[in-house]
Amino acid sequence: MPEGLVPLRRALLSVSDKSGLADFARLLAARGVALISTGGTARALREAGLDVTDVSAVSGFPEILDGRVKTLVPQIHGGILGRHDDPHHLAQMAEHGIAPIDLVMVNLYPFEQTVAAHAAFETCVENIDIGGPALIRAAAKNHEWVTVITDPSQLTAVIEEITAHGGTTLTTRRRLAAEAYARTAAYDAAISSWFSGQNGVAFPPRLAVSGALAQTLRYGENPHQQAAFYVTDRRPGVATATQAQGKELSYNNINDTDAAYECVAEFEDPAIVIVKHANPCGVATADSLAAAWDLALRCDPVSAFGGIVAANRPLDEATAEKIAAIFTEVVIAPDASEAAKAVFARKKNLRLLLAHGLPDPSAPGTTVRSVGGGFLAQTRDAGRVTRETLKVVTQRAPTEAELADLVFAFRVAKHVKSNAIVYAKDGATVGIGAGQMSRVDSSRIAAWKAAEAAKAAGLPETLAKGSVVASDAFFPFADGLIAAAEAGATAVIQPGGSMRDAEVIAAADARGLAMVFTGIRHFRH
């Protein structure tokens, strides 16, 4: 007999998600387990032809306050919490006519789904479960004797064990207890977060963060690190996408794919973003995805090898053929035509993700990053520049074409690791400098990239000639701007706000550059 096996005599079933309920209850009933239930669950069991005892018959007290109080009674919680090996407990239970309950199957009122549906405040409050979490926590605490089930996905393993042994093992009950506390913790975190939002509090005294395990990964950033992927909300992207084909996603795949998809969502026209090591190495907009791909690839064809590709439109066959022509790790898009899927199917290892929507770049949210002994939390960088928000600070104003490229380049710079410098022309990046300790070094690297891209394309002069340049933060000195001018840029977009703004503006005027300030910084570390 397996260690810690506990036979089942009485089970309390009270669920909002009734998936698998009837079949599981039939299995229990066939083994002589008495069924206790509440409200809608009891009705569902009776409709399935099963005998069930109402909780009110056990407690001797009716459900009251529109169902707010059903199971919060000693006859129920005493049956769950009583230790089967404690004579004092058993004597008290016998004295008060309380019979043990060996299994509790509860899933909670759909609070998270109610909030996601933008229901009224009162409706959300009524979907805060009280009795359910109390039952789950009680059963999990007494896991030495009680089996607790909080999700239909757990039924298969429990059914297999009951079928094989007539009860559950201590190993299983301990695992289910841990999952039960995680579920109630996540539930309370969702409620706490919602209440804070309703009260206009971005950062409460205690910030509760939870996520649902999507998959355990082979390893983390490096093979000696363990890793897992958790889903926290329904924001369209890598966490909620459907994987149509390909190998299992790695930690780095997920991180880079998120960076690519968040960037491509910035643009209204058909756009392609190619990412390598969390930085865009090519971004372009055009009249079609296929044309955007050509322009994005031209920016840095060497780095694009083995990269991540994101599109902001459903993928068509022509674009799929172009992407499939080079080695690509992951492709993500809102959708893909059947012809496009067939093209990618020839590349068995390529991961194709269909996100069924685009994230809103201006939507509020919170990002979290761990540090030693704690974590940092901040609101998502939802800043977005438009033509109307720009301030011209030089003698020459940008042309219409320059203005369009300036907005495009600054939106790309938002997604490049700081210090970030982005050269762009005709709706496409032509040189990107990322993550340097010195802004002037980023400017020089981006200019060098533009020259190398021109050589690869067989062009006689650097792609940066006649381009615009974006800086994610202000130029602390004029040297970065001068480097951009020497590379061939004709217009500059930057936040402004440096002690030496006047010096930088003078350097731009001296070289005939147009420059605009955004008033928004986009550090990305």
Secondary structure, 3 states (H helix, E strand, C coil): CCCCCEECCEEEEECCCCCCHHHHHHHHHHCCCEEEECHHHHHHHHHCCCCCEEHHHHHCCCCECCCCECCCCHHHHHHHHCCCCCHHHHHHHHHCCCCCCCEEEECCCCHHHHHHCCCCHHHHHHCCCCHHHHHHHHHHHCCCCCEEECCHHHHHHHHHHHHHHCEECHHHHHHHHHHHHHHHHHHHHHHHHHHHHHCCCCCCCCCCCCCEEEEEECCCCCCCCCEEEEECCCCCCCCCCEEEECCCCCHHHHHHHHHHHHHHCCCCCCEEEEEECCEEEEEEECCCHHHHHHHHHHHCHHHHCCEEEEECCCECHHHHHHHHCCCEEEEEECCECHHHHHHHHCCCCCEEEECCCCCCCCCCCEEEEEECCEEEEEECCCCCCCHHHCEECCCCCCCHHHHHHHHHHHHHHCCCCCCCEEEEECCEEEEEECCCCCHHHHHHHHHHHHHHHHHHCCCCCCCCCCCEEEECCCCCCCHHHHHHHHHCCCEEEECCCCCCHHHHHHHHHHCCCEEEECCCCCCCC
